[in-house]
Amino acid sequence: MVTAFFTTLLMALAFVVLQASSVLSQERPATFADLAEQVSPSVVNITTSTTVAGRLGPQGLVPEGSPFEEFFNQGPRGGPQRSSALGSGFVISDDGFIVTNNHVIEGADEILIEFYSGVELPAELIGTDPNTDIAVLKVDAVNLPFVNFGNSNGEGARVGDWVMAMGNPLGQGFSVSAGIVSARNRALSGTYDDYIQTDAAINRGNSGGPLFNMDGEVIGVNTAILSPTGGSIGIGFAMSSEVVVNVVDQLIEFGETRRGWLGVRIQDVTPDMVAAIDGLDGARGALVTDVPAGPAEDSGMMSGDVILIFDGIEIEDTRELVRIVGNSPVGKEVPVTVLREGDMEELTVVLGRRETSEAVAFPAAAPEEAPGEPSEILGLSLSPITPELSEQFSLTVEQGLVITGISPDSDAASKGLIEGDVITEASRQPVSSVADLKEQIDLAIEAGRTSVLMLVRRGGDPRFVALVLEE
């Protein structure tokens, strides 16, 4: 009986394993050939030509008449010369609009598109966006095969899903590589970064090419690789279609981007700030540090507000807010929920346009320098602003307390404060004297807080810093 029982059990387990492996084999594509055949006619190779300054000849490198002179004398010795570069792209409409990377065509005098069929056509530059490294080109043609964008946040774009990259790696011509989505929402260095990370091989020349899901939809534009060698090591990045679609639509319609603009300076809420902000239950949202004349000020937003919800979306940090605002249309009425002194406030903001408004609202300001004065608080030597200190530190504000000295082992030093910084607010109250600051610190201690939130200005840039209160 026992033997029969174990035999039955083993058979049952074997059946389960067989079923599981059958399901896995059904989900894993047996081949990418059908997908490659379907989308290849829409992928293009891009060759650009640029005029560059001429090189000097070999003078001084080898003696004139030397047998080695010919090796150093490749091309003319002066005057302009032509330089070419290679990249990839893909067709998004039957009348010839093509998407690629900005860095593929930047500075090009001529752009030549080679189609999968071997046909070559010159392209016109429609518009570029260096912030997302996206460019749109146009060829004079009709009835072209094209591909559609897919949802980079939906099915087929999850971590672990299969993807296929196409392009012109190292100038070798049309090439296909496959892998999975390794990670999502990666940031490299740009304000609007939202990269899909993939282990599908991406090399030089793949830039601007499409990253496809298994439905043949473009969920990303292959843009960059992380590699100590310059070749693929399985860490490639494609700008997500969620970002690209909005940019492409604007470039086609206007020839430029028109991003929404809220009109605030913001910073992340750090864990040490939470105790200093009434009503905040964790390090989330975007803390407003400055509100110049503009959309946010018109809505009633104030410095010290914490933006928690924008247009119905809960905000985790400043990066997310900047991306969402930038992807919103100019002129849109947006509901915004902010935390202000422990209470939730509902505001409505009519977005401006970043490209035309930001530089006016936030003009560049000059930095500062060093040495000191008395009144020690929280490891800081503080002084009211005087004409001498204004000149010494090139101050751009007229009221506040200047940091003239700082203890190297203080919490303030660890938070990055330096001599010449100006404290203008404590606990959201303006301070112009040491007595003002002491009063706010005493009130914070009475309220049982372990830190006090200070608004500090360096040049023209404000930021909040939570300083730990001394026992």
Summary of the structure (lengths in Angstrom):
residues: 471
radius of gyration: 29.5
end to end distance: 75.1
largest distance: 100.0
contacts: 1511
relative contact order: 0.08
helix: 24%
strand: 34%
